[in-house]
Amino acid sequence: MDKLEKYRAAVKQILNEYAKYKPSHGEIETEAIFDVEKDHYELVHVGWDKKKRIHGSVIHIDIKDGRVWIQHDGTSDGIADELVAAGIPKENIVLGFRYPKFRKYTEYAAIER
């Protein structure tokens, strides 16, 4: 399995695990959405909590230029460690939600674009 296929499989496995959990309140579905052709992966909450509409991204990951970009991480513990545990090196994980100039102060890839 080549590097990108390994990354795709790891991201999908992790998101599918998160998708098994239903929020503790409301009538909210958790959906794992995979666009493998364009390498976009999301975990989304959709539904109602009493009279309030719920719709939003919990996790958003892209694979670009051979790296895994965490665009949004709404988990309590952070998904980057799970990606590392799945075999993705820290230098190939970009914390896209961090301001570009501050990424160099993390232990992950310091891409500034």
GUVEXFI-332482 format. One record per residue: residue number from 1; residue in one letter; chain; x, y, z of N, C-alpha, C in turn. Coordinates in pm, 1 decimal. Layout:
BEGIN
NODE  nr rest kette       nX       nY       nZ      caX      caY      caZ       cX       cY       cZ
NODE NUM    A     A        X        Y        Z        X        Y        Z        X        Y        Z
...
END
This chain:
BEGIN
NODE  nr rest kette       nX       nY       nZ      caX      caY      caZ       cX       cY       cZ
NODE   1    M     A     85.1   -118.0      0.0      0.0      0.0      0.0     89.4    124.0      0.0
NODE   2    D     A     64.2    215.6    -92.8    147.9    335.2    -97.4    108.6    432.9     14.3
NODE   3    K     A    189.8    533.8     30.3    174.7    629.3    140.9     35.9    693.8    142.9
NODE   4    L     A    -10.5    743.8     30.4   -139.7    812.3     27.7   -255.1    717.0     57.3
NODE   5    E     A   -247.6    595.6      7.6   -352.6    497.4     38.1   -353.6    465.6    187.6
NODE   6    K     A   -235.7    457.0    246.2   -225.5    432.8    390.6   -288.4    549.5    468.2
NODE   7    Y     A   -260.5    672.8    426.0   -317.3    790.4    492.4   -468.9    792.7    478.8
NODE   8    R     A   -518.2    765.3    358.2   -662.6    762.9    335.3   -730.4    658.9    424.6
NODE   9    A     A   -671.8    540.3    429.4   -730.2    432.4    510.8   -732.5    470.4    658.7
NODE  10    A     A   -625.4    531.6    706.5   -619.1    571.7    847.5   -723.4    678.0    879.2
NODE  11    V     A   -735.1    777.5    793.3   -832.5    885.7    815.4   -973.2    828.2    815.6
NODE  12    K     A  -1005.5    744.3    718.6  -1140.1    686.6    711.3  -1170.2    599.1    832.9
NODE  13    Q     A  -1073.0    520.8    876.6  -1093.9    434.4    992.9  -1122.3    517.9   1118.2
NODE  14    I     A  -1044.4    622.6   1139.2  -1063.1    707.9   1256.8  -1198.1    778.3   1251.8
NODE  15    L     A  -1233.7    833.8   1137.1  -1362.9    902.8   1126.4  -1479.8    805.1   1141.9
NODE  16    N     A  -1466.5    685.1   1088.8  -1572.8    585.7   1106.5  -1590.6    548.0   1253.7
NODE  17    E     A  -1481.7    544.8   1329.2  -1492.4    517.9   1473.0  -1568.4    630.2   1543.5
NODE  18    Y     A  -1534.3    755.0   1511.6  -1604.9    868.7   1571.2  -1752.2    869.5   1530.5
NODE  19    A     A  -1782.1    825.1   1409.6  -1920.0    827.4   1359.4  -2011.3    731.3   1434.9
NODE  20    K     A  -1954.3    637.5   1507.3  -2034.4    542.1   1585.1  -2098.5    606.9   1707.6
NODE  21    Y     A  -2045.8    721.9   1749.6  -2093.8    784.7   1872.0  -2199.8    888.8   1841.8
NODE  22    K     A  -2310.3    878.8   1913.6  -2420.8    973.3   1899.8  -2409.5   1074.6   2013.5
NODE  23    P     A  -2430.1   1202.5   1983.9  -2430.4   1301.6   2092.0  -2530.7   1263.9   2200.9
NODE  24    S     A  -2500.7   1301.6   2322.8  -2580.5   1260.3   2438.6  -2714.6   1331.2   2449.2
NODE  25    H     A  -2738.0   1431.1   2369.1  -2864.3   1504.9   2375.7  -2913.1   1533.6   2234.3
NODE  26    G     A  -3042.2   1553.1   2220.7  -3099.6   1587.3   2091.9  -3113.8   1468.6   1999.4
NODE  27    E     A  -3174.5   1495.6   1886.9  -3189.8   1397.0   1779.1  -3087.3   1432.9   1672.6
NODE  28    I     A  -2962.4   1395.8   1698.4  -2851.1   1437.2   1613.7  -2781.8   1314.0   1556.2
NODE  29    E     A  -2764.7   1314.8   1425.2  -2691.7   1208.5   1357.0  -2547.0   1251.2   1338.3
NODE  30    T     A  -2458.6   1154.3   1340.1  -2318.1   1178.4   1311.5  -2286.4   1111.8   1178.5
NODE  31    E     A  -2239.6   1190.4   1082.7  -2213.5   1139.6    948.0  -2066.0   1152.1    913.6
NODE  32    A     A  -2009.4   1043.6    863.8  -1873.6   1046.8    808.4  -1888.2   1065.3    657.7
NODE  33    I     A  -1825.1   1168.4    605.3  -1836.9   1202.0    463.4  -1697.5   1192.8    400.5
NODE  34    F     A  -1685.8   1111.0    297.1  -1556.9   1088.9    232.2  -1565.8   1125.9     84.9
NODE  35    D     A  -1481.9   1217.9     40.5  -1464.4   1247.7   -101.5  -1322.1   1204.3   -135.1
NODE  36    V     A  -1308.7   1076.8   -166.9  -1176.1   1018.5   -190.5  -1112.3   1075.4   -316.7
NODE  37    E     A  -1194.8   1108.9   -416.2  -1142.3   1164.0   -541.5  -1067.8   1295.0   -518.7
NODE  38    K     A  -1121.4   1380.0   -431.0  -1058.8   1509.7   -403.0   -988.8   1512.6   -267.2
NODE  39    D     A   -988.2   1399.2   -197.3   -922.3   1384.1    -66.8   -973.6   1483.5     38.8
NODE  40    H     A  -1106.8   1489.6     52.9  -1170.9   1566.7    158.8  -1247.1   1468.5    247.6
NODE  41    Y     A  -1230.5   1482.8    379.4  -1292.2   1390.8    474.8  -1349.6   1472.0    590.7
NODE  42    E     A  -1476.2   1443.2    625.6  -1539.9   1519.3    733.2  -1626.8   1430.4    820.2
NODE  43    L     A  -1639.3   1472.9    943.9  -1736.9   1418.2   1036.7  -1830.1   1533.6   1070.8
NODE  44    V     A  -1960.5   1512.6   1048.0  -2057.7   1620.3   1059.9  -2170.5   1578.1   1154.1
NODE  45    H     A  -2218.9   1672.1   1233.7  -2339.6   1651.4   1313.4  -2456.4   1718.8   1242.2
NODE  46    V     A  -2568.8   1646.2   1232.2  -2687.7   1696.6   1165.0  -2810.7   1654.5   1245.2
NODE  47    G     A  -2899.1   1749.8   1274.6  -3022.7   1714.2   1342.6  -3078.8   1829.9   1422.6
NODE  48    W     A  -3149.0   1794.3   1530.4  -3215.6   1893.0   1614.4  -3186.7   1865.5   1760.9
NODE  49    D     A  -3166.0   1970.7   1836.5  -3156.5   1964.2   1981.7  -3268.1   2053.9   2034.8
NODE  50    K     A  -3378.0   1990.6   2072.3  -3502.9   2060.7   2105.2  -3545.1   2140.2   1982.0
NODE  51    K     A  -3550.1   2271.9   1989.1  -3592.7   2352.6   1873.8  -3474.2   2415.5   1800.1
NODE  52    K     A  -3354.5   2374.4   1834.4  -3234.9   2432.5   1772.9  -3179.3   2338.5   1665.6
NODE  53    R     A  -3158.5   2390.4   1547.1  -3101.5   2314.1   1437.0  -2952.3   2295.3   1460.7
NODE  54    I     A  -2906.3   2173.8   1442.7  -2764.8   2140.8   1457.2  -2713.9   2096.3   1320.2
NODE  55    H     A  -2611.2   2162.2   1273.9  -2546.3   2121.6   1149.2  -2406.6   2180.3   1150.1
NODE  56    G     A  -2306.8   2095.7   1157.2  -2171.4   2149.3   1157.0  -2065.3   2041.9   1155.5
NODE  57    S     A  -1950.4   2085.2   1114.0  -1834.7   1997.9   1104.5  -1772.6   1977.1   1242.1
NODE  58    V     A  -1746.6   1852.3   1276.1  -1675.7   1817.8   1399.0  -1527.2   1798.9   1366.6
NODE  59    I     A  -1501.6   1731.2   1255.3  -1364.7   1708.3   1208.9  -1362.5   1730.5   1057.7
NODE  60    H     A  -1260.6   1802.0   1010.1  -1242.2   1821.0    865.8  -1094.6   1796.5    836.4
NODE  61    I     A  -1068.3   1700.2    749.5   -932.0   1664.2    711.5   -921.8   1662.3    559.4
NODE  62    D     A   -814.0   1718.9    507.1   -782.0   1709.9    364.8   -645.7   1643.1    351.5
NODE  63    I     A   -625.8   1576.4    240.6   -492.0   1526.1    207.6   -446.2   1605.9     86.9
NODE  64    K     A   -338.2   1683.3    107.3   -285.3   1770.7      1.3   -133.5   1757.6     -3.1
NODE  65    D     A    -82.0   1747.9   -122.5     63.8   1745.4   -142.9    132.6   1641.6    -54.4
NODE  66    G     A     70.3   1526.5    -36.8    130.7   1418.4     39.2    125.0   1434.4    190.0
NODE  67    R     A     48.3   1531.8    235.7     36.2   1554.9    380.4   -110.7   1553.1    422.2
NODE  68    V     A   -132.5   1518.7    548.2   -266.5   1519.5    605.7   -286.3   1655.1    673.4
NODE  69    W     A   -383.9   1730.7    624.8   -414.0   1863.5    678.4   -536.7   1854.8    768.2
NODE  70    I     A   -520.7   1885.2    895.3   -635.1   1892.1    986.1   -688.2   2035.2    977.1
NODE  71    Q     A   -799.1   2050.7    905.3   -856.5   2183.7    883.2   -941.6   2229.4   1001.5
NODE  72    H     A  -1006.8   2133.9   1066.4  -1088.7   2165.1   1184.4  -1087.8   2043.0   1274.8
NODE  73    D     A  -1071.8   2065.9   1403.4  -1073.3   1956.5   1501.3  -1159.2   1999.0   1619.3
NODE  74    G     A  -1280.9   1948.1   1622.6  -1373.0   1980.0   1730.5  -1379.7   1871.2   1836.5
NODE  75    T     A  -1279.6   1783.0   1840.5  -1276.7   1677.9   1941.8  -1214.9   1731.8   2069.2
NODE  76    S     A  -1243.3   1666.2   2178.8  -1190.1   1714.3   2306.4  -1041.0   1683.0   2322.8
NODE  77    D     A   -996.1   1570.1   2271.8   -855.9   1531.2   2290.7   -765.4   1568.0   2173.7
NODE  78    G     A   -821.6   1593.4   2058.3   -740.6   1623.6   1940.7   -715.0   1498.3   1858.9
NODE  79    I     A   -732.4   1509.3   1729.6   -721.9   1393.6   1641.2   -579.0   1368.2   1592.2
NODE  80    A     A   -490.6   1465.0   1605.7   -353.6   1449.8   1553.9   -282.3   1329.7   1616.2
NODE  81    D     A   -297.9   1309.8   1745.3   -232.9   1195.9   1810.9   -285.1   1062.6   1758.3
NODE  82    E     A   -412.9   1058.7   1724.1   -469.4    935.9   1668.0   -412.7    908.0   1528.8
NODE  83    L     A   -389.5   1014.1   1452.4   -328.4    997.3   1320.2   -185.3    945.0   1333.2
NODE  84    V     A   -112.1    996.6   1430.2     24.8    948.5   1455.2     21.8    801.4   1497.2
NODE  85    A     A    -70.4    766.5   1586.8    -82.3    627.8   1632.1   -118.1    534.1   1517.0
NODE  86    A     A   -184.7    588.4   1414.7   -221.4    508.8   1296.8   -106.7    498.0   1196.6
NODE  87    G     A      8.2    558.8   1228.6    125.7    543.9   1143.3    159.5    661.9   1054.6
NODE  88    I     A     92.4    774.5   1074.1    123.6    892.4    993.1    226.9    975.9   1068.1
NODE  89    P     A    344.6    998.6   1009.2    449.1   1074.2   1078.4    406.7   1219.3   1105.5
NODE  90    K     A    450.7   1273.5   1217.4    415.6   1411.0   1254.5    456.6   1510.9   1147.8
NODE  91    E     A    566.5   1485.4   1077.7    611.5   1579.4    974.7    521.3   1578.2    851.0
NODE  92    N     A    426.9   1483.5    845.7    330.4   1478.5    736.4    189.1   1514.0    781.8
NODE  93    I     A    178.7   1573.9    899.8     51.2   1622.4    951.3     62.5   1773.3    967.7
NODE  94    V     A    -30.4   1846.5    907.7    -32.6   1992.6    916.0   -155.1   2033.4    997.4
NODE  95    L     A   -132.7   2115.4   1097.9   -244.0   2168.4   1176.3   -297.4   2291.2   1103.8
NODE  96    G     A   -380.8   2266.6   1004.3   -432.3   2373.3    919.0   -514.8   2476.5    993.8
NODE  97    F     A   -566.7   2439.9   1109.6   -647.2   2532.8   1189.2   -560.3   2629.6   1270.3
NODE  98    R     A   -431.1   2607.3   1272.8   -338.3   2698.7   1340.6   -293.2   2806.4   1242.2
NODE  99    Y     A   -274.6   2926.4   1290.5   -224.6   3035.6   1206.5    -90.3   2992.9   1146.5
NODE 100    P     A    -70.0   3010.5   1016.0     49.7   2957.8    949.3    182.2   2991.6   1016.9
NODE 101    K     A    200.9   3112.0   1062.7    329.7   3150.2   1122.6    353.3   3083.9   1258.5
NODE 102    F     A    247.3   3031.7   1321.1    261.6   2966.9   1452.1    280.5   2816.1   1442.5
NODE 103    R     A    263.4   2759.4   1323.1    276.6   2614.1   1307.8    416.8   2565.1   1340.6
NODE 104    K     A    517.3   2650.1   1321.5    655.4   2608.3   1349.1    679.0   2584.0   1498.2
NODE 105    Y     A    589.2   2630.3   1582.4    602.9   2610.4   1726.8    534.1   2482.4   1774.6
NODE 106    T     A    474.4   2406.7   1681.6    414.5   2279.6   1715.8    511.5   2168.5   1680.2
NODE 107    E     A    477.5   2048.8   1716.0    562.1   1934.9   1681.5    521.9   1872.1   1547.8
NODE 108    Y     A    435.0   1940.8   1473.7    386.7   1891.9   1345.8    445.8   1976.3   1231.2
NODE 109    A     A    409.1   1943.6   1108.0    465.4   2010.9    990.6    443.1   2162.0    997.6
NODE 110    A     A    545.7   2237.2    962.4    542.8   2384.3    973.6    520.1   2449.5    836.1
NODE 111    I     A    416.1   2407.5    768.2    381.8   2463.1    636.8    316.5   2599.7    657.4
NODE 112    E     A    363.5   2701.8    582.5    311.2   2838.2    601.9    228.7   2889.6    485.8
NODE 113    R     A    171.7   2805.3    406.5     94.0   2857.7    293.4    -51.4   2866.4    324.1
END
